[in-house]
Amino acid sequence: MLTNKAMLYLGSISFSFYMLHQLIINTSNALLSQLGITILWEYKLPLYLLFTLIASILISKYYEQPIVSFYKKKVK
């Protein structure tokens, strides 16, 4: 399991996922409330997971990795 590429990738974006999940849940709930839309949590949960996963991938690729790469070059 620890050598599975998918699991290793999820581990590499786990911090982004952790930092974004509550923001996405709260923002989505507020937006749905403002729009007067009621959705059962059973339908919200997969959407929250999907949105958080996509946001985590984007943050990791376009924000975290460039910063790490920049500082690795500075240290050498």
C-alpha positions as CSV (number, residue, x, y, z in Angstrom):
1,M,0.0,0.0,0.0
2,L,2.8,2.4,0.8
3,T,4.3,1.9,-2.7
4,N,1.0,2.5,-4.6
5,K,1.5,5.6,-6.7
6,A,-2.0,6.9,-6.1
7,M,-1.6,6.6,-2.4
8,L,1.8,8.3,-2.5
9,Y,0.3,11.2,-4.5
10,L,-2.6,11.6,-2.1
11,G,-0.1,11.7,0.7
12,S,1.8,14.5,-1.1
13,I,-1.4,16.6,-1.4
14,S,-2.8,15.7,2.0
15,F,-1.7,19.0,3.6
16,S,-3.5,21.0,0.9
17,F,-6.6,18.8,1.3
18,Y,-6.5,19.3,5.1
19,M,-6.2,23.1,4.8
20,L,-8.9,23.5,2.1
21,H,-11.6,21.1,3.2
22,Q,-13.2,23.3,5.8
23,L,-13.0,26.4,3.6
24,I,-14.8,24.6,0.8
25,I,-17.5,23.1,3.1
26,N,-18.2,26.4,4.8
27,T,-18.2,28.4,1.5
28,S,-20.4,25.9,-0.3
29,N,-22.9,25.7,2.6
30,A,-23.1,29.5,2.8
31,L,-23.5,29.8,-1.0
32,L,-26.2,27.1,-1.1
33,S,-28.0,28.8,1.8
34,Q,-27.9,32.2,0.1
35,L,-29.4,30.7,-3.0
36,G,-32.0,28.9,-1.0
37,I,-30.9,25.5,-2.2
38,T,-31.3,22.5,0.1
39,I,-29.3,19.4,-0.6
40,L,-29.0,16.3,1.6
41,W,-25.6,15.7,3.1
42,E,-25.4,12.3,1.3
43,Y,-25.2,14.3,-1.9
44,K,-23.0,17.1,-0.6
45,L,-20.3,14.8,0.8
46,P,-19.1,13.4,-2.5
47,L,-19.2,16.9,-4.1
48,Y,-17.2,18.3,-1.2
49,L,-14.6,15.5,-1.6
50,L,-14.4,16.1,-5.3
51,F,-14.1,19.9,-5.1
52,T,-11.5,19.6,-2.3
53,L,-9.5,17.0,-4.2
54,I,-9.4,19.2,-7.3
55,A,-8.5,22.3,-5.4
56,S,-5.8,20.4,-3.5
57,I,-4.3,19.1,-6.8
58,L,-4.3,22.6,-8.3
59,I,-2.8,24.3,-5.2
60,S,-0.1,21.6,-4.9
61,K,0.8,21.8,-8.6
62,Y,0.7,25.5,-9.1
63,Y,1.6,26.9,-5.6
64,E,3.4,24.4,-3.3
65,Q,5.6,22.7,-5.9
66,P,7.0,25.9,-7.5
67,I,7.8,27.3,-4.0
68,V,9.6,24.1,-3.0
69,S,11.5,24.0,-6.3
70,F,12.5,27.7,-5.9
71,Y,13.8,27.1,-2.4
72,K,15.7,23.9,-3.3
73,K,17.5,25.9,-6.0
74,K,18.3,28.7,-3.5
75,V,19.8,26.2,-1.0
76,K,22.1,24.6,-3.6
